[in-house]
Amino acid sequence: MELNANRIDEANAVITSTISKETIESNLDKVAKQAAKTMDIQGFRKGKVPVKVVKQRYADKLREDAEGEAVRKVLTDGLAELKIANEDLIGEPTFGKYDKKEDGSVEVEIKVACKPQVDLGDYKSLVPDVEKKEADAKEVEARLEEMAKQSAPLEKIKRKRMVREGDFAVIDFEGFVDGVAFEGGKAEKFPLEIGSGSFIPGFEDQVVGMKYEEEKDVVVTFPETYQQKDLAGKEATFKVTLHEIQEKVAEELNDDFAKKVLPGEAEATLEMLKEKISEQLVGEAKAKYYRDELKPVFLDKLVENINFALPSSVIEQEINYTLNNKVREMKEEEIKELQEDASKVEAIREELKGDAEKSVKATFIVDALAKAENVDVTDQEVTQILYYEAMQMGQNPQDVLKQYQEAGYLPAIKMSLIEERVISKLFDEKSGN
């Protein structure tokens, strides 16, 4: 069996071989003998089926297995010759060629991608200057008042008046479509926050101006995208009765309020709460500043200054991913044009190649930075973050986690968290935080 193994560069290699007919036939005998030991064919005792019968019955499948075994040996021997360990491979090797010849031999070309060696050099010199962020006293007060308002209990307004924006209107309502009440369209003494947008568009606007004990027909149209398909796009009439108007009265800002908001702090004071709010505001501002302003500049510098070979197969995957997203946004006529003219598809792929290379390069650089800075994110941390976010959105955490697992998103989420942490660490060091 002829074998040639060549490195194109540090990240790509090609293994070619001509697998002889004799090699395949020898493998075929081995595979057939192995199969004969376990096969159950009528007329023969299990394990006693003649090899000749096995070959006759399962010729195509056995030949496929025999060729597969020969190809695996080509790959194993090629990697050994190239001194590439299995753990250094990226993705699955791909066939550049698989030609069956008339003489029974098979010519194969196997393309292999492996992890590039990334020399970061003096990467810290590329970190941009970082401004320190501070919280303004007015921002702290505004956040404090917002917290006081949110935690305040609802109270009935002291004088009777009409409903206005920001009120909590306590209403009874029942919805009808074509004169028939529908399931889930009825409630009593429901506190509806006017202006929250929590009801069907147009509903809250028509409650504005209602008076105590007033009854009114509120006519709205369900959105086309409404989750209950039998109601989507239909006009509905809600019979609404206003019982009372409530409003949130902000609590007094003092040490007692701080103790309520900071239950874990036994000696909580208003000043302590203000300090924590200030830290939170600084953290939010810093995260936005790092993400939106500094990170793009830093990554561009890294990509521009650090050079190494990139695995071709990974770039192809990135191009395919972007191309698929682009096609999803196209009109039918545009998709038809691409189907009829392959050169147009190739032209788009060529346009996408530059950005794909930058994206792949940045991913390997961030991975190298994380190793250099000893930054890691465990699978447990990824799960905890997804659980927390799901609970914040009112979703079932286990269902959300299962969806992400089945879609194969967890590695990308993990990489995103690692990127955020390592870049934040470098920016913090630069600013002296």
N, C-alpha and C positions, 0 to 999 in steps of 0.2 A: 504494500500500500504506500503510494507516494504521499508525502506530506510537506507542505511549505507553510511556515508561520512567520509573518512579518508585522512589525509594529509600524503603523503609519505615523503615529506620534505617541506621546505619553498616555493619551486617553483612548486611542483607537488602534485596533489590530485586525488583521485579516488572516484566516487560516484556510488554505486550499488543499484539496486532496482528490485523488482519483481512487475510489474504492473498487478493488477488483471483483470480478464475478466470483472468483474462488473464495474471497473473504465473506461475501454475502451468503454463498452456498454453505460454507462452514458454519456461519451463524445460524442459518436456517435449520441445519441438522440439530444444533444445540437447543434452539428454541422449540423445535418439534419434539425432541426427546423430553424436554422439561414439561411441555404441555401434555404429553402422553401419560405422564405420571398422575395427573390430576383430573383428566377429562373423563366424562361419563357419557359414553356413546352406546346406544342400544345394540345389543348383540355381543358386547364385550364387557368383561369384568372391569370395574373401575381400577385404573392404574395399569391395566394390561392391554390397552389399545395399541395396536401396531403403529409405529412411527409413519409408515407408508400411508395408512388410513388417515392419520391426523393431517398429513401434508395434502392429501387429496381433498379432504373436507374443508380445510381452512387455509388454503394456499395463499390467497391474497393477504389475509391478516398476518399470517406467519412471515411472509416476505417483508411486509411493512415493519414488523417487529425486528426482523433480522437486519434490515437496512438502518433502522433506528439505533440498534446496538452499535453498528459500525460507525455511524455518525457521532454517537456519544464518545466512542474511542478516539475519533479524529479530534474532537473538541478537547478531550482530556489530555491527549498527547500534545496538541498544539499549545494549550495553556501551560503545560509543563515546560515546553521548549521556550516559551516566551517569559517564563518565570512569573506568571500572573496567578495569584491565589484566588480561590473562589470568592472570598470575602471582599476582594477588590473589584469584582465585576459589578456593573450597573445594569439592571434590567436583564432581560433574556437575550442570549445571542440570536442574531437573525441570519437568515439565508440570503446571500447575494446571488447564489446560483445553486440549483439542484437539478442536474441533467442526467437522465437515464439514457445510457448509450445502447446501441444495437448489440454490442458484444456482451451485454449484461453488467457492465461496470457502471458506476455512478460518479459523476464529477460534482463536487460540492465546494461552495465558498461560504465560509461562516464569518460574519462580522461581529466583532467583540468590542464592547465599550467598558472602560474601567475608570475608577476614580482618579481624577487628575491630581497631580502634586501641586498644591497651592503655596507658593512662597510669598507670604504677606509683606515681607520687608519691614520698613519702618512705618507701619500702618497708622500709628498714633499721630504721626506728623501730618496726616491727611484729615484728622478730625477738625472740623471748622470751629471758629470761635463761638463760644456759647454765652448768651446773655443770661444773667440771673433773673428769675421771675419773682415778683413780690405781689402781695395782695393789697389792694387799696382799701382803706378804712370804710369807704362808702360801699364797696362790693361786699365786705363782711357784714355790714349792717343790713344790706338788701337781702343777703342770703339768710340772715338771722330772722328777719321779718317774714320771709317766705316760709321758713320752717315753723315759725309760730302760727302762721295762718293755716298751714297744712295740718298741724297737729291739733288745731282748735276744734272744739265740739260744735256741732250745729245748734243754733238757737233760733227760735221763732222771732221774727222781726217785731219790734215794739209797737209799730203802727201799721195799720192796713194800707197797702198801696198796690200798684200794678207790678207784675213781674218784670224784671229787667235783667240785663246781661250780668252774669256772675252770681245770680241768686240760685238757691236750691228750691225748686218748685216741687212741693209735695202733691203728687197727682194720682188719680185713678185713671187708667186708660184701657181701652179694649179696641183691637184692630179688626177690620173687616175688608175682605177682598170680594168684590161682586156681591156684597150684601151678606157674605158668610164669614163668621168669626174663624180665625185661623189659630192653630196651636202655637203657644208661646207668645201670643200677642196681647196678653192681659196681665195687669198688675194693679195692686191697691196700695195707696199711701207710699208711692215710690218717690224717693228724693232725687229729682233730675237736676243736675248742675247745668244751668243754661250757659251755652258757649263752650261746653266741653267737647261737643262733636261726638258724643257717645251714642246718640240715636241716629235714625235715618236722616240723611240730609234734608233740611227744610222743616223738620219736626220742632226743634228747639226754637227756631225763629218765630213760629206761629204761636208758641206758648208765651212769648214776650208780649206784655200788655194785658194778659188775663188778670181778672180780679178774683178775690176770695169767693169760693163756691160757684164760680162761673163754669158753665158747661160749653164745650166748643167742639166742632168737628175739625180735626186736623187732617188735611189731605196731602199725602206724600206719594212719591214713586220709589219703589225699592230699586237699588242699583242693579244693573245687568249682571254684576259680579257677586251679587248677594249669595251667601253660603247656602241658604235654603233655595234650591233650584226651582221649586214650585211657586216661589214668591218673586224670584229675580225678574226685574223689569216691569212688575205689575203695580198698578195704582192701588193704594190702600187708604181707607178712611178710619181714623182713630177717634173714638168718642172719648174726650178728655174732660175731667173735672178737677179743678184746682181747689185744694183744701186749705193750704197755708203756704207761706213763703218763709224759708229759713236762710240764715246766712252764717258764715263762720266769723266768729269774733276772736281776733288774735289774742293769745294769752299775754299776760304781762311778762316782759323780759326781765327776769331776775334769777337769783341762784336756784330757786325752786324749779324754774323752767329748765335750767341747765341740768339739774339732777334727773328730771324726767326724760330729757333727751339723751343723757349719758348715764344709763342705769348701771353700767359697769364701774363707774367712778364714784366711790363713796363720798369723797370730798369735792364733788363737782361744784364749780362756780361759773357765773356768767363769763368771767374773764377767761377761764379755762375753755369754755365752749367757743368763745371768739377765736382763741388761739387755734383750736382744732379746725374751725371753719376756714381760718386763714391758711392753714396747712393744706386743707382740701382744695381750696381755690388755687393755691400755688401749684399743687400736683396736677390739677386739671389743665391749667395754663401751660405748664411745662410739657405735659404729654402732647398737647396739641401743637406746641412750638416744635418739639422734637420730631413729631410725626409729619407735620405739613411743611415745615421750612428746612430744618437741618438734615433730616434723613435723606431726602432726595439728592441734596447737594453732596453729602458724604458718600452715598452709594455710587453716584456718578464719578466721583474722584477715584474711588477704589477700583471701579471697572476700567477706568481710563489708565490707571497707573500699574495695575497688577495684571500680568500676562501669563497665561498657561493654556495648554491644549484643552479643548472642550469635547466631550463625547458626542459624536454626530447623532446617535440615536436619540439622545435626550433633547437635542435641538429640534430634531424632527418631531418629537412628541409635543414640544412647546408650540411649534408652528401649526401642527394638526389641531391642537386645543384652541388656539386663537382663531384659526380658519373656521373651525366648526361654530364657534361663537359668532363669527362674522356672518356666516351663511344663515344662521338662525334669524338674523335681523334683516336679511334680504327679502325683496319682493319675489313673487313667483317667477316673473319674467327674467329677473336677474339670475335666479337659480337655473332656469332653463338654458340661458346663454352659457353658463359654466358647464352644464351637462353636455352641451353640443360642441363646445370648443375647449379642449383640455389645455390649450396654450394659455387661456385666460386664468385657469386655476394655477398654473405654474407661475404666471406673472404675479399673482397675489401672494403665492408662497414666497417668491423672491423678495417682495416688498416687506413681508413679515419677518424675514430671516434676521435682519439686523437687530430688531428689538428682541427677538427670541434668543439670540446669542447673548445680548446684554442681560436678559432676565436669568438665563441659565448660569452665566458667569457670576452674577450677583449672588445667586443661591449658594454656589460653591464657596464664594468668598465669605459669606455670612457663616456658613458651617465651619470654615477654618477659623474665623474670628471667635466663634463660640468655644472652640477647643482651646485656642490660645488664651482666652480669658476665663476658662473653666466655668462657663455658663451652660446650664442644662435645664431641661424641663422634663419632669417625669410624666409617665402616662397617667398616674394618679392625679397630678395637678391639672392635666388637660380635662380629665373627667370631672374634677371638682369645679372647674371654671364653667364647663358646659352645664352642669347641674345648677349652679348659681344663676347663670343667665336664663336658663329655662324657667326657673322658679320666678325670676323677676318678670318674665313675660307671661306668667300664668300658664305655662305649658308643663306637661308631664316630663320630668327630667329623664326617666328611663326610655321613654319613646323617642325623645330628641337624640339621646346618645345612640340608640339603635339605628336611627335614620342616618346619622353621621357615619357610623361604622359601616353600614351597608353601602353607602355612597362612596366610601373610601376617602373621606375628608379628614380623618384624624391626623395622619402624618402632616398634611398641609397646615392644619391648625397648630400642631406642635411646632413646626418650623417657624410659623409666624410669631409665636410666643417667644421662641428662642431669639429670633431676629430683634424683636422689640426689647428684650432684656439686655442683650449684649450691646446694642447701640445706645440704649439709655445709660448703661454702665459707663461707656466711653465718654458720653456727653457730660454725665455727672462728674467724672474725673476732671474733664477739661474745665468745667465751671467751678470746681472746688467744692462741690456738694458732697 
